[in-house]
Amino acid sequence: MIKKHLFLIILFLSFSAWADSNEFQKEFGISVGMANISFTEAQSGLAGENIKQPASGSTSNMSLQAFYKFLPGLKRSTYLYSTVPAMSSGQSSYFSVGAGMEFYFNEIGSRMQMSNSGTTIKITPRLRYFWGFEGGVGYITYLTLTEKKTDFLMDLGLMGGFTYPINEKWSLRTQLTIARGTGIN
């Protein structure tokens, strides 16, 4: 009886020693792109000279977006992002911060590293297709016919794209996001 228990204990300890560490690699990225924002003021929120004419229009900026995937996984990842203008005319700009989740169509969606008794295996998926959603808060500056205005906004969006690794540390990422926001100022 004692031999059977001792055998099971040794067997259990050997199974736990085989799985030293498996972890998904967190990712940090910087993207360059365009932020195109269309807006229309609500009549109820106007005061002053523009009380009879709500402004509408759009603003376009070259933007930089930084994102950090802090919960990567096989089928989905959760990330934080921030968008700032890279080039702005000074008359209009857009800033935002938020969080999102992307879902992968591939079997393996994130980089993975497995270690066992001194041996390390790194898995990097070649072409990752994804879709997801994100939400956050933003700050927009725009020019009407009579004055320069600012507004805070909350937005929700859907996105999709793909990532292709160039080497072990760098990847090309193409993403399209469509979001709907509402002003809160």
Disulfide bonds with the S-S distance in Angstrom:
none
